[in-house]
């Protein structure tokens, strides 16, 4: 029979100078529990019941004294806290965000890492040189008004046409809520417009640009995809622009004629996609977006450090890896600017985070609005603590480039990239798709069924309890790190190899298996009229 004896009390501390540690045991630890030898706080008796993932004071902390985790203040004690007490958000005053002046600029020079050579995957090479990990027909839409029609057309294409083209992985409609009723000429409108344009050019779509328009919308097809802005894969003149089906055209008599037109137009695209074959390409063709959602106190202990190790492997292999989430790095801004490859990169980081500070100010909120009830239930007291665990996903490489929201990576932009996005899971994923992501890593502690139809999503659980309960939703169990059954390095290598298998189509993620797909959500800071 399996061993079901309770686990000895276990606490985890990130740095020797930390005056708190988190409780690792499922169900937490009861008041009166004495911490055993070999764990932080050995010999200490808990004064309170401390839930799993939450912090226990390792020594007396005076009123006003900094509470340290990751070696940095995550808050200041609002009253004296005795050793053995549960340290939660109600006992802490959140530290102010560091000013964006006087920051260290490109001061950290990571040692040159040995290149990782010989790693490959089987991908779809596109005419522009990019590589897809999937072979998908995506139908771009200019306005939400057409989404219902496109959804029915996609259902018919899947039922009537897709079985004839076995090399095509899927057909999807790029549904969104933009296109009309907006201030289309406002300065910030460029963000949703270029996001939609660049998603249509994602490498997983093979350059097959197919557009459905209503006709009267503000975001006209020529504005979304100007002629010459994308590769033409058929015999048409590039100056003619993308193939567009306009539902308001006089030729459409009734709903069925609209659907038939979309189906007839889809067939040649499917034929060209179906003729494509996977070929062996170097791992340097991976463009991996990393993100966390439903985070808990274990995120910065297990899953995110493993992702960071994997990120370093990807950079050594010549690949591109993007990390994001403005509010979840803002409290570690000095770590970003100091790791910038050049002063220009550091200046770009400051520019993007400063713009986002002002964006939040306009909405009369600050970065503290980021932290969710689930984050707090999982042991994260505030955004300062959350940020320290979030930024670890970026690994240790120099930051080579910075992207504004909705911008697309150029072919010469490799290595570790900061893609400035909001922290919303759905908006961040949408913007990383626009940047050219062909593979996604998503870590979670509380659990989320998040997935994208446009790109495979590898899900990483921070805790073994989550991985056990959600055994058919989580692809990797990083909780084994806290259990002492695997190291960060071993889990990072497991992740790296899984990415190559998923990119090659040899393995499907659980989100792909169940077809769990979230809608695209655009970031639109411009006014809505």
Buried (B, 14 or more C-beta within 10 A) or exposed (E): EEEEEEEEBBBBBBEEEBBBBBBBBEEBBEEEBEBEEEBBBEEBEBBBBBBBBBBBBBEBBEEEBBBBBBEBBBBBBEEEBEBBBBBBBEBBEBBEBEEBEEBBBBEBEBEEEEEBEEBBBBBBBBEEEBBBBBBBBBBBBBBBBBBEBBEBBBEBBEEEBBEEBEEBBBBBBBBBBBBBBBBBEBEBBBBBBBBBBBBBBBBBBBBBBBBBBBBEBBBBBBEBBEBEBBBBBEEEEEEEBBBBBBBEEEEBEEEEEBBBBBBEBBEBBBBBBBEBEBEEBBBBBBBBBBBBBBBBBBBBBBBBBBBBBBBBBBBBBBBBBBBBBBBBBBBBBBBBBBBBBBEEBBBBBBBBBEBBBEBBEEEEEBBEEBBBEBBBEBBBBBBBBBBBBBBBBBBBBBBBBBBBBBBBBEEEBBBBBBBBBBBBBBBBBBBBBBBBBBBBBBBBBBBBBBBBBBBBBBBBBBBBBBBEEBEEBBBBBBBBBBBEEBBBBBBBBBBBEBBBBBBBBEBBBBBBEEEBBBEBBBBBBBEEE
